Amino acid sequence: MKQVKIMLPTIAEAKKFVTAAAKCKFDIDVYYNRVTIDAKSILGVLSLDLTQVLTVQLHGEDVNFEAFLKERAPEKCSAA
């Protein structure tokens, strides 16, 4: 199991994230505070505070999705 910190500063980025997560054949969770959301749920992801750093937990491996996540690392995003 792997955890990655990301930011999704826009609704468009959130949609790209959910689309990329849906291509993975394993579970992916997103954590913020004490809330856990299924990363493949657009409504769930959009219900999160997108101005904050989110923790993504992968229950498998996918090189393409992990590269996608690296591009959304907090230090690469200029949300605030």
N, C-alpha and C positions, 0 to 999 in steps of 0.2 A: 504494500500500500504506500502511495506517495502523496505528499501534500505540496501544493504550490500556491503562492500568493499572487493574486491578479487584481487588476482594476478593469472595470467595464464602464467607462465614463459616459457613454451614450446608449440610447436605446438600440441604435444600429449595431453597436459592438455587442450588446447583450444578445441580439438576434443571431449574429454570426457565431457567438459562443455556443448557443443552444443548438444551432445547426451542426456545428463541428462536434459537439458532444454526442448528438444523436447518431453520428456515424460510428461511434465506438460500441463494441459488443459487450461492454462491461458497465457496471454501475459507476456513476460519478456524482458526488455530492458537493454542494456549495455551502459553506458555513459563514455566518456573520453573527456575532454575539452568540446567542444560544439557539439561533434558528438554523435548521438544516433543511436544505432544498434539493430536490432532484435536479441536476444540471440539465436534464433533457426536457424540463418543463418551462416553456416560455413564460407562462403566468407566474410560476414560482420565482424565476430569476428576476422578472420585472418587479416583483413585490419587494425585492431587496433594496437597500439604500445603495444606489449605484455610485454615490460619491465616496464610498468607503472601500478600503482594501478587503477583498474577499478571499477566503481560503477554499481551494478546490482540492478534494480528496479523490484520487483515482484508485479504483479497485481492479486495476489491470494496467496493461501497457499499450500505448499507441504512439509511435514516433511522430506522426503528423500532428496529432492533437497536442502532444507535449511541446512541439515547436510552436504551435499556435499559442499555447499558454505563455511561453517564454516571451513572445512579442507583446503580451499584455501584462508583463511584470510591472509593479507599481513605479519603479524607477524609470520606466519607458513611457509612462502615461502622464499627460499633463492635464489632469482633470480639474485641479483646483488652482 
